[in-house]
Amino acid sequence: MPSGTIFELWRYPIKSMRGEPVEQAAVTERGLAGDRTYAVVDAESGKVASAKHPRLWGGLLHCAARYLSPPGADAPAPVAIELPDGTEVRSDDPEVDRRLSVLLGRPVRLTATAPEGNSFVAVWPDGVMPDEQLAAVAIAGDEAEGTLAEHPNAIAAPAGTFFDVAALHLLAVPTLTHLRALQPASRVEVARYRPNVLLEGDLEPFAENGWAGATVRLGPELAALVIVPTMRCIMTTLAQADLPRDNEILRTLGGHNRIEIPGLGRWSCAGAYASVASTGRVAAGDEWAIE
């Protein structure tokens, strides 16, 4: 069965902001400690801000978040937010909401508590989401980049969390390597795909396509139950830090790994979503294996 070593671990303290690599982490049913603990919420609509609606919230990806002390399971730890101009504001600073509102051009608040409804709005370029699925979630709005849709957070994650789908996101290094070879003019970087666990091993590209239903042992304690391949969206194409906007990222994936997901139609996929089957600590360099 497939196996290898854990190349990197990543957490994203604030939804849609850039994250931080970690050497080790405790993992509960809510994912890596501190992952997506916070989100920015639109003060007018009550929706969670997601960079998947880039006209409104693309600026979030130009911010980076890192913990100032180790996050625990009981209370949110403070986060330092690096703004695009290089200045920082802390999550517990009374000025944080004002400074984020100025950056994003509309009133927002930073929170660790999911708002009522706990949903976000995303833009779907033509042909990315299957037509039947898009028709079920589309909402009124005029966006040059595609169709607006509203989605609940935490589809397959514990209630009240800010994950789009699941608490863990796995991605294999050979998949990234293959995508770089397919589109050498693009900068195919880990940051575009936002995994929690980056896996090294002797794998075929897009091996994650076949992992649904499998248990992946991650180190001596942690186990993940794979739910579904990761369906990709506009997020992979967006500018962040020194990465440019690049629509070819998603087009290339769609041309080489558009697969049928039972009940959901055909999607461009890279990686796999998973739930936590058994909790524990995990570290970069640990061995992993499919059981």
N, C-alpha and C positions, 0 to 999 in steps of 0.2 A: 504494500500500500504506500501511497505517497508520504514522504517524510522529509525532514531537513532541519534547518535552524531558523530561529526568529531573527531577522535582520534588523528591524527597527520596530519601536513602539511609539505611537503618537496619540496625544490627546488634544482636544480643542476646547479650552475653558469656556469660550463664548461662541455660541452658534454663529456660523458664517464668518467669523474672524479666523485669521491664520492661527495655527496651533503651535505646539512645542513637542520635540522628541523627548522621550523619557527612557531612562535605563531600566527601570522596573516600576511596577505598579500593582496595587491591590485591585482586584476585579470582583465586583458584586454583580447581582442580576441587573444593575443599572449601568454596567460597563466599567471601563477603566475609571478609577477614582478621579473625580474632577472633570470627566469628559462631558462637554455640553451641559455643564452645571448652570450656566447663565445664558440668557438670550436678551436681545433688544426687542422691545415691544413698541409698536406704533401707538402713541397716546390717543389718537383719534379713532382708529379702527379696532384697536385691541388685538390685531393680528401680530404674530411673531414675525420679526423682520428676517428675511432670507435673501441672500445674494442671488438666489434663483430668479428674483425679480430685479434685474440689474439696474434698470432706470431709477428705481427708488433706493435700492439697498446695495448696489455694487460697491459703494464706499466701505462697507464692512470688511471686504476682503483686503483692503489696503491698511487695515488695522491688524496688529498682532497681539495676542493675549498670552500671558504666562503667569503662573502662580508665584506668589511671594512667600508662601509657606506651604508645606505639603497638604493637599486636600484630604479630608476625611469623609466618612460616610454620613456624619450627623449634621454638620453645619458647613455652609460654603466658606472656603478659604478666600482671602483677598487675592485679587488679580491685578496685575499691572497691564494697562492697555497702551500700547505704543500707537499713536496716531500717525497719519500720513506725513505730517510735518516733522516727525521725529520726537515730539514731546510726548510725555506720558501722563496718564491720569489713572488713579486707582479705582477699583470697583466700589470701595467704601468711601470715596471722596464725595462730599455733598455736591460738588460741582460736576460729577460724572454725567448726569442726565443732560445738563445744559451743554456740556462740551460735545457730547455725542449728537445732540439735536442740532447744534451749529454745523457740525461736520456733515450730517445727513440732510440738512435743509428742511426738517420737519420735527415736530415734538416727539420725542421718544423717551423711554425709561429703560434702564437696565434692571433685570430681575432674575432671581433664582427660583421664582414660583411661576408655574405655568398659568397663563391667563385662562379665563373661561373660554371654552371652545378649543384652545391650544391648536391653532391652525396657522398656515402660512400660504402665501400666494406665490406662484411660480409662473415663469414664461416658458412656453414650449415651442421651439422652432418647428416649422413644418416638417412632418415625417419622423419626428423623434419619438413621440408617444403614439401608440396604435390609435386609429381613429375612434374605435368604440370606447376605449378607455378615456380618451380626451373628451368625448362628448358627455361623459358622465360627470366630469369635474369642471368643465369650462365655465367661466363666469364672464360677465360683460366687462369690456374694457378694450381700449385701443392701444396696442403695443406694436411698434414696427418690427420687433424681433420675433413675434409669434403670438400664440394664443395664451390668454391668461387662464389659470386654473387655480382653484383653492384645494388644499390638501390638509388632512389632519396630521399632526405630529404623532410620533410613537405608534405607528401602525402595528408593529410587532415588537414593541418595547414596553416596559412598565409605564402605566398611566402617570401623567404629570411630568414626563421627561421631554427633552427637546430634540430627540433623535428623529430624523425623517422616517426611518423604517425600524431598524433594529439597534440593539445596544452595542454590537460589535460589527466591525467592517474589516474583512480580511482581503488582502491583495498579494498576489505572487510576483516576485521579482521577474521571472521569465515573461510574464504578461507585459510588464512595463518595457522590458528589453525588446520584445517583439514589436510593440507599438512604436518605439523609437526607430527601429529598422524600417518599418512601413512608411513612416513620415519623417525622414531625417531633417527636413527643413523646420519642423516644429520642435519646441522644447517640451518634451514629454517628461514632466517632473512629478515626483510623489505628491507635491503640494496640490496639484490639479485634481487628484483623486481622493484625497483626504481619508486614507485608511487609518485604522487603529493598529493593525498588526500587518507588517510587511514580511512575507515569508520567502526564505531562500530554499531551493531544493532542485532536484533533477526533475523538472516538470515541463510538460508541453505548454506553449502559450495558451492562455484561456482555459487552463485546467480547471479553474474554479467553476466553469460551466456545469461540470458534472458532480459537484459536491453537495447539492441539495439533499437533505436528509441524513447526511453523514455527520459523525462526531469527530471534531478535530481536537486532539489533545495538545495543549499549549503549555509546555513545561510540565513539572511534576504534579501540579495541583489543578490548573485551570483546564476546563473543557468547554468547547463551543459547539452548539448544534446549528449546522448550516440550514438556513431557511430558503434562500433563493439567490440566484446570481444578482449582482448589483446592476440595476438599470441606470444607465448614464443619462445626463441631462446637460443643460446649458452651463452648469457650474464648471465643468471641465474646461470650457473655452474662455473663461473670464480672466481679465488682467488682475494680477495681484503681485505686490512687491515689484520685482524686476521682470516678472513674466508678462509678456504682452497678450492682448486679446488674440485668440487664434481659433477661428471656427473650424479649421481643418482637423483639429483634435477630435471633435465629435464626428465629423464626416468620415474620417479614416476608420474610426471604430465601427461606425455603421456599415462601412463597406466590407469589413473583414470579420466581424463577430456580432451579427444581428441574429439572435436566436429566439426560438419559441419558448415562452414560459407558460406552462399550463394554466389556462384560464385568464391569462393576461395579454396574450398576443406576442408579437415579435418586438424585441427590444435590443438596443445596442448595449452590450454588457462587458464589464471588466471588474472582477473581484466577486465577493460573496458577502451577503449579510448573514449574521448569525446571532443567536441568543446565547445566554450563558447557561450551560448545562450543569456545571459545578464551579463554584467560586474558588478563589485562591490568588496567590501572587504569581506574577509572570515577569520575566526579564529578557531583555535583548540577549541573544546568544543561547537561550534555552532551545532544546530540541522540540520539534513538533511532529505530529504524525496523525494521519487519518486512521481511525479505529473501525 
